Amino acid sequence: MPNYRRDGFAGTVSVKTILTTVIVTVFTFVAHETAHAVAAKVLGYDVVATINHVSAVGGIDSTGGRMLVDIAGPLATVLIAAFAAVIARVSGSLIAFWVVFSAAFMRIVAQFVSLSSPNDEMRVSAELGIGAWTLPAAVIVLLVILAFWAGNRARPGIGQLFLGWIGASLAMTAVVFGENYLPSVTF
């Protein structure tokens, strides 16, 4: 009989927590990139999409269009996290908490990548003239607040948080390094 301790270090719970966060983090990537693709399509552009990148075929010819496509991914990530946070607060759902956790984790890691290559929020923030780090910082602060708010009701143990971090890290690594091995979709 497996031991189902709430702190997440018992065998079955450990595997479940890691697998849940892997799946939820990959879902977060897919939702984020899908939002970019939908925004580009709505603006009339053909797109090439992978699990970690969307680009308009031939580029986007207007600053406003580029900004809309750039902000669509982070906006979808924040909206999904906010919805999941409400679910976690109402029901105490750990899965809803992991959605918020994964969204925050993804955007925090994206900011580290932005040290060498500006990400979505950074490009929009710079284009708006409010400083390159203003919008990324606001998104991260909002997602971290949502994660704490959701976690206050869902109550993941410290062991589960550690395992969630492992699962999100594994998913992030698989998405980033596996992107070239997965098919791209053009539409």
N, C-alpha and C positions, 0 to 999 in steps of 0.2 A: 504494500500500500504506500503510494508516494506521500511525502510530507508536504502539505500545501501551506507552508509558512507565508505570511503576508510580506515579509521582508524581501522575498524574491531569491533567496539563495538555495532553496530546496530544489532538487533536480527538475521535476516537471514544471514548476513555476518558472524556473530559470530559462529553460528552453522556450516556454510559451512567451515569456517577456521578450526575449531576444528576437524570436520569429515575428512577434506582433510588431515590434518597432522596425524591423527590417521591412516588412510589408507596408506598414503605414508610411515610412520614410520614402519608399519607392513610389507609393501612391501620391505623396506630396510633390515629388518631382514631376510626375506625370501630369498632375493637375496644374502645376505652375507653368509647365511648358505648353500644355494645351491652351491655357488662357492666352499666352503669347500668340499661338497659332490662330486661335479664333479671332483675336483682335486684328491680326494681319489680314485674315480672310475677309473680315467685315469691311476693312479698308480697301479691299479689292486686289490684294497681292496673293500670288501663289507662294507657298511656303515649303521649306524642307525642315522636317522636325526629327529630332532624335530624343532620347530620354532626358538629355541634359542641355539641349540647345535648339533654338528655332531661328531660322533666318528666312527673310523674304527673298525670293528669287529675283535677282537684279537689284536688290536693295530697296529701301523706302525713300522716296524722293522728297519728303517734307519733314521738317523738324517736328511739327505737331504729330504727324503719323508715327515717326520713330518713338516719340515720347509716349504715345498711347500704347504702342506695342510693348515698349520697355516696361511700363508700369502695370500692364495687365497681369503679368505673372505674379509679382509681389502682392498686388491687390487681391488676386484669387487666393494666394497663400494666407493672407491676413483674414479674409472673409471666411475661409474654411476653418481656420484656427478659432476665430470668434464663435462660429456656429458650434464647433466641437467643445469649446470652453463652456458655452451655455449648457450643452448636453451633459458635460461632466459635472457642472454645478447642480443641475437638476437631479441627475440620476446617480452621481458618484461613479460613473463609468470610467474604468481605467483605459479602455480603448479610446474613448474620446479624449482623455488626458494625453495619451500617446500621440494623437493627431496634433495637438497643440505643441507638445514637446518637440515633435519632429519638425514642425514648421519653424519654431524658434531655432532649433539646432541647424536646420538647413540655411536660414538667413544669416546666422552668426558665422558659419563656415564660409558662406558666400562673401562675407565682408573680409575675411582673411585672404581669400582669392583676389579680392579687389585691390589689395596692396600692389599687385602686379598688372591687373587688368580690370578696369572699372566694370562693376556689375550693373544690373538693371536700375536699381534705386539710385546708385551713384551717378549714372549718366543723366537721369531725369533731374536729380537734385542740382547737378552742375548746370544743366541747361536752363533751369528755372532761376539760376543766379543766387541760390540760397546756400551755396557751399556744398562741395561734393559729398561731405559726410553727414549733412543734416538729415536728409530723408532716410538714408540707411540706418542712422542712429535711432530715428523715430520709429521705424519699422521694428527694429530689434527690441527697443524698450517696450513697445506695445505688445509684441509677442511674448516677451519674458513676463510682463505683468499678467497676460492672459494665462500663461503656463502656471504661475503661482496661484492665480485665482482658481483655475481648474483643479490644480493639485490639492488645494485646500479642502476640497470636497472629496475628490477621488482618493486621496491619501496614499500615494505610492510610498512604499518604504524606501529607505536609503539604498538597500540592496537592489530593489527594483529599478531605482533611478540609475544606479551604476550599470545594471544589465541593459536598461533602455539606452543608455549612452553607448554601450558596446554595440547593440543592435543598430542604432542610428549610424554609428561610425562604419560598421560593416556595409550597410546599405549605401552610404555616401561613397565609400571606396569603390563598391561594385558599380555604381552608376557612373562615377567619374572615369574610372579606368576601364570599365566595360563598354562605354559609349561607342567606341570604334568597332566593337565586335557585334553590336546590335544593328538591325536594319534601320535605315532612315525612311521616313514616309514623306512623299511629296504630294501635295494636294493644293 
